């Protein structure tokens, strides 16, 4: 149950963040806005680490395989692409495309066991679910 509630909160926060970041970009610039997002996220993480976690920071250098450390780099481009897509498509359309793409990519990661994720066997109902989501995009965009 907590996983579902956390996922719902995450989706809502992503949509709100995208709208806020898009407006900041209009008033500043794309990389100023994306940099502000990453900088404030960093300081938030430092504060939460000070009060809640205290895992040794040096543990980051022990992470293997090394490409697992690319999340921050990818995060900068996620911020950029969310801002650009929301600006050009609007929050609802952009979010719909983003979420459906996440579903399809995540299923592919599970299906092929990429990045250390446990491999799952192919399931027709998941493919049908993805196709229904794509159909939802077509219906949503239909004028």
PyMOL commands that set and color helices and strands:
alter all, ss='L'
color gray80, all
select helices_A, chain A and resi 2-27+30-53+57-62+66-89+91-112+114-116+124-141
alter helices_A, ss='H'
color red, helices_A
deselect
rebuild
show_as cartoon
